[in-house]
Amino acid sequence: MKTDYDVIVVGAGPVGSTAARYAVQHGASVLMIEEHAFIGSPVGCTGLLSKRALEECDVKPSENFVLNKVRGAFVHSMDGNCLPIDGKETKAYVISRKIFDRTLTTMALEAGADIWMNTRAVGLENAGDKQILSVIRNGVSLQLETKVVIGADGVRSGIARMAGLGKVRKVLPGIQIEAPYRSADPNFVELFVGSQAPGFFGWAVPVSEEIARIGLAIDCEDSQCAQDYLGKLLRNNNHVSSRYSGGMLDFVVGGIPLGPLSKTYAEGTLIVGDAAGQVKPTSGGGIYTGAACAKIAGEVAASAALENDTSADRLAEYDRRWRAKLGRELAIGMKIHDFMGRLSDTEMNKLLASMNKPSILETITAYGDMDHPSIVIKKMLNPANSKHIFGVFTAFAKAVL
Ligand SMILES: Cc1cc2nc3c(=O)[nH]c(=O)nc-3n(C[C@H](O)[C@H](O)[C@H](O)COP(=O)(O)OP(=O)(O)OC[C@H]3O[C@@H](n4cnc5c(N)ncnc54)[C@H](O)[C@@H]3O)c2cc1C
């Protein structure tokens, strides 16, 4: 049994598989370990991916995993009004995460990575120029030596904790059902803002004309609390209750990490994806950002391992490069998240009503980008648009951008 790998990636989610593939492509021998016996299960995701997210993962939209196409959103506020945002063309795909994750893991295996399933990392120790990773494989304890460990082990990352890299700023509880639901238009997602999902938002993402993924995340530590809010959204929101036929086909609970780790590297260790909090704070989406960072992590881990310099100073290149690519957008996103979370229902109603003007909707159509919301906000600050928009928001946006 081969055990001497240059790089071990802990976690074979989309981010771990991408990091593993890039590490192999940059010359390293790579082992992925995954605690579950299946790839892509259990699913903790709505599966809404922008076109850019697929590109970043180096996959084409395939009918193997694309279930539906989305071109816009209807944003429902607490006063019963709706802001229609039409991107006019396909902006995102609704995917099967199970098949998508398996596609990415297959790509890593085809590139040359190995994988151990049913293998859980339980300890990490730095011993000079090597890392000792303790794992339990099929119930048997083993110690593996490697040059670099990449922690792609998700929102409650044990590798980040064991490497002394702390925690993300906050974790929002998210909850979702897949259920019979007649969407207003299956090419539009429906979003529910204000006190029906305090601190974040609710959603109904159409999988087909008859089925949607209906869920929410809230800014509160308690997942029972999120479950209560979802119950209320399903029962008390007239729009939702008139379209939801009851019951469910699938039930998902998960945490959304917001606010990246202040340091994502240590001696012989890199942290990536949800484990590092590389998630868009405005949407909770982590595939695009995670994949973008995973490619850098894989490349830097491989180069450092082949140079036999896996010191923290050497691996800091990863941190510098991913922050140069995404750090500003994530920081702005965090400020938008904080600002939106502080708005009262009345203020949120006013903000959405103020955006419901032809010139502003045209701006959103032209510049809306679910991965880079700062672009459209900047465009909305031009004098022709900003005179219409709720002043509190304009003042905030001018200060942030
Ligand atoms: C309700 C909800 C809806 C979401 N919707 C979207 C969406 O529509 N679009 C989007 O882009 N993002 C969405 N996200 C976020 C998205 O799911 C994550 O950002 C994404 O899964 C992160 O990928 P990852 O590979 O970093 O982590 P994960 O997908 O969590 O993978 C981590 C892997 O590590 C394994 N692992 C953990 N610990 C160990 C260990 N000790 N040893 C071995 N293996 C281990 C796990 O089993 C898992 O397979 C959503 C999240 C939630 C909670």
The ligand as a MOL file (V3000), in Angstrom:
LIG
                    3D

  0  0  0     0  0            999 V3000
M  V30 BEGIN CTAB
M  V30 COUNTS 53 58 0 0 0
M  V30 BEGIN ATOM
M  V30 1 C -27.9860 25.1160 2.8170 0
M  V30 2 C -26.7930 25.4190 1.9470 0
M  V30 3 C -26.9690 25.7990 0.6250 0
M  V30 4 C -25.8620 26.0970 -0.1840 0
M  V30 5 N -26.0770 26.4480 -1.4830 0
M  V30 6 C -25.0260 26.7320 -2.2880 0
M  V30 7 C -25.2210 27.0740 -3.6460 0
M  V30 8 O -26.3570 27.0950 -4.1430 0
M  V30 9 N -24.1340 27.3850 -4.4100 0
M  V30 10 C -22.8610 27.3500 -3.8870 0
M  V30 11 O -21.8960 27.6750 -4.6150 0
M  V30 12 N -22.6520 27.0150 -2.6050 0
M  V30 13 C -23.6960 26.6920 -1.7970 0
M  V30 14 N -23.4830 26.3310 -0.4950 0
M  V30 15 C -22.1020 26.2420 -0.0260 0
M  V30 16 C -21.4250 25.0040 -0.5760 0
M  V30 17 O -22.1760 23.8600 -0.2640 0
M  V30 18 C -20.0190 24.9050 0.0210 0
M  V30 19 O -19.3690 26.1400 -0.1400 0
M  V30 20 C -19.2050 23.7940 -0.6580 0
M  V30 21 O -19.7540 22.5320 -0.4250 0
M  V30 22 C -17.7800 23.8420 -0.1020 0
M  V30 23 O -17.0340 22.7820 -0.6250 0
M  V30 24 P -15.8140 22.1850 0.2110 0
M  V30 25 O -15.2300 21.1320 -0.6520 0
M  V30 26 O -14.9770 23.2800 0.7600 0
M  V30 27 O -16.5050 21.5350 1.4930 0
M  V30 28 P -17.5220 20.3070 1.5610 0
M  V30 29 O -18.3710 20.2300 0.3580 0
M  V30 30 O -18.1890 20.4440 2.8920 0
M  V30 31 O -16.5690 19.0410 1.5740 0
M  V30 32 C -15.7630 18.7420 2.7000 0
M  V30 33 C -15.4740 17.2570 2.6570 0
M  V30 34 O -14.5470 16.9600 3.7030 0
M  V30 35 C -14.9510 15.7320 4.3000 0
M  V30 36 N -14.3580 15.7460 5.6530 0
M  V30 37 C -14.6470 16.5810 6.6840 0
M  V30 38 N -13.8800 16.2920 7.7510 0
M  V30 39 C -13.0720 15.2610 7.3860 0
M  V30 40 C -12.0520 14.5300 8.0580 0
M  V30 41 N -11.6920 14.8200 9.3190 0
M  V30 42 N -11.4330 13.5280 7.4000 0
M  V30 43 C -11.7840 13.2080 6.1100 0
M  V30 44 N -12.7520 13.8780 5.4190 0
M  V30 45 C -13.3760 14.8960 6.0550 0
M  V30 46 C -16.4600 15.7880 4.2820 0
M  V30 47 O -17.0330 14.5200 4.4190 0
M  V30 48 C -16.7210 16.4150 2.9180 0
M  V30 49 O -16.8280 15.4270 1.9060 0
M  V30 50 C -24.5560 26.0220 0.3470 0
M  V30 51 C -24.3650 25.6380 1.6830 0
M  V30 52 C -25.4740 25.3400 2.4680 0
M  V30 53 C -25.2520 24.9220 3.9070 0
M  V30 END ATOM
M  V30 BEGIN BOND
M  V30 1 1 1 2
M  V30 2 1 2 3
M  V30 3 2 2 52
M  V30 4 2 3 4
M  V30 5 1 4 5
M  V30 6 1 4 50
M  V30 7 2 5 6
M  V30 8 1 6 7
M  V30 9 1 6 13
M  V30 10 2 7 8
M  V30 11 1 7 9
M  V30 12 1 9 10
M  V30 13 2 10 11
M  V30 14 1 10 12
M  V30 15 2 12 13
M  V30 16 1 13 14
M  V30 17 1 14 15
M  V30 18 1 14 50
M  V30 19 1 15 16
M  V30 20 1 16 17
M  V30 21 1 16 18
M  V30 22 1 18 19
M  V30 23 1 18 20
M  V30 24 1 20 21
M  V30 25 1 20 22
M  V30 26 1 22 23
M  V30 27 1 23 24
M  V30 28 2 24 25
M  V30 29 1 24 26
M  V30 30 1 24 27
M  V30 31 1 27 28
M  V30 32 2 28 29
M  V30 33 1 28 30
M  V30 34 1 28 31
M  V30 35 1 31 32
M  V30 36 1 32 33
M  V30 37 1 33 34
M  V30 38 1 33 48
M  V30 39 1 34 35
M  V30 40 1 35 36
M  V30 41 1 35 46
M  V30 42 1 36 37
M  V30 43 1 36 45
M  V30 44 2 37 38
M  V30 45 1 38 39
M  V30 46 1 39 40
M  V30 47 2 39 45
M  V30 48 1 40 41
M  V30 49 2 40 42
M  V30 50 1 42 43
M  V30 51 2 43 44
M  V30 52 1 44 45
M  V30 53 1 46 47
M  V30 54 1 46 48
M  V30 55 1 48 49
M  V30 56 2 50 51
M  V30 57 1 51 52
M  V30 58 1 52 53
M  V30 END BOND
M  V30 END CTAB
M  END
